[in-house]
């Protein structure tokens, strides 16, 4: 099994999404002897936000690419190759201002390409990245899986929607919640790790 671990937290060793993702990977490796892990830290090697040159590179046939367009599309091609090669994708997802970190959004913008990772058919859109298992390791300061703050969570709903659109419909989310809440923070990570079922 080839596991791709995407990190989108800038907090390094203090990150709860990284710790939860690591726990998911440990359980995957325990259940699948010989599995390999490729780590891509989107904060340390960020994808550029989409500019005109990137969009031009996506929509210009490769045989017509200038040197500039060839260079601009490299990030996208490399990211798509990574997920194509992986069997399982583990994404660390800290919640910032009710959504995902901008580095993760930039990564998504580079992998969502018409005719490459999705296509429109007579029956509607079809995702082309298939047969992947995705785990989301979501970390939040409060509780967003239920209760009054649930509607403020735009991490899991968005990721399920866009990944599903690209063909990655087998998505499981695990959450470490309440890491900034005095009555929950001490047990938050332990509770989250205990919830992991592979």
Buried (B, 14 or more C-beta within 10 A) or exposed (E): BEBBBBBBBBEEEEBBBBBBBBBBBBBBBEEBEEBEBEBBBBBEEBBEEBEEBBEBBBEBEEEEBEEEBEEBBEBBBEBBEBBEEBBBBBBBBBBBEEBBBBBBBBBBBBBBBEEBBBEEEEEEEEBBBEEBBBBBBBBBBBBBEEEEBEEBBBBBEBBBEBBBBBBBBBBEBBBBBBBEBEEBBEEBBEBBBEEBEB
